[in-house]
Amino acid sequence: MPNHNKLTSTLAAARQAFHKIIQLVREAAEIARSVGIPNLLQPGLIKELIQDSELARRLFYGGSPLHRFDKLFGQVPERLGQPLVEEAFSCLNADYLGDPQRWIARLSLLPETSFAKGIESNARAWAMQTPEEAIEWANRLPQDRRLDAGGEAFAEWRRSQPDAATKWLNDLPPGDQRRLPYFQSAVRVLAWDPQSAEQLAALTASERAAARSVVETMPLSEDRRATLLDALK
């Protein structure tokens, strides 16, 4: 009898879990259908979309990200809201940013573990549009956030408009605390550029010394590091 009762209890729990899974799958399918993904229940797709974060990713990438975020955010279940916001921040760029102030307001929706990355993503995407505005915003952030966010904005600016960004940095007052961190951020981005060796070699002697200390601590292959350090001699 005890074994029978235990089996009955186990079956009841399994049945309840199974019904919950069906409910969640139907709910996910309805959300997907509302944004133009009609075949969510197709064999093979369920396995891929079983994680909430993966579902958020698929829905977000299903079309114009900014448009889909605005449409989806008010419709998704609460448990999907946070993964959707995190995914949105992870792929912000100039095309999908729209008004940066809207994304600033959404930073509060991020979990603490993703908050810093969200700030940096916003700064980077904003810099693709109006870099000096992005840097000004970053410089108004709390002390523990401003240099990292501003560095991301500056690095993006220097990547796309090296002459203008370099002139802006050089025009900062000698004692401006942003000079070195911003330069270091730019070097970290530049190090991954196929043409970086040529650009690094063109730096001044003092800049090459500062860049060398950055490259030496980056997670690069030994061949890549050697190539860059050779350009920085």
Stockholm file with secondary structure:
# STOCKHOLM 1.0

chainA/1-233         MPNHNKLTSTLAAARQAFHKIIQLVREAAEIARSVGIPNLLQPGLIKELIQDSELARRLFYGGSPLHRFDKLFGQVPERLGQPLVEEAFSCLNADYLGDPQRWIARLSLLPETSFAKGIESNARAWAMQTPEEAIEWANRLPQDRRLDAGGEAFAEWRRSQPDAATKWLNDLPPGDQRRLPYFQSAVRVLAWDPQSAEQLAALTASERAAARSVVETMPLSEDRRATLLDALK
#=GR chainA/1-233 SS CHHHHHHHHHHHHHHHHHHHHHHHHHHHHHHHHHTTCTTTTSTTHHHHTCSHHHHHHHHHTTSCHHHHHHHHHTTSCHHHHHHHHHHHHHTCCHHHHCCHHHHHHHGGGSCHHHHHHHHHHHHHHHHHHCHHHHHHHHHTSCHHHHHHHHHHHHHHHHHHCHHHHHHHHHTSCTTCTTHHHHHHHHHHHHTTSTTHHHHHHTSCHHHHHHHHHHHTTSCCCHHHHHHHHHHTC
#=GC SS_cons         CHHHHHHHHHHHHHHHHHHHHHHHHHHHHHHHHHTTCTTTTSTTHHHHTCSHHHHHHHHHTTSCHHHHHHHHHTTSCHHHHHHHHHHHHHTCCHHHHCCHHHHHHHGGGSCHHHHHHHHHHHHHHHHHHCHHHHHHHHHTSCHHHHHHHHHHHHHHHHHHCHHHHHHHHHTSCTTCTTHHHHHHHHHHHHTTSTTHHHHHHTSCHHHHHHHHHHHTTSCCCHHHHHHHHHHTC
//
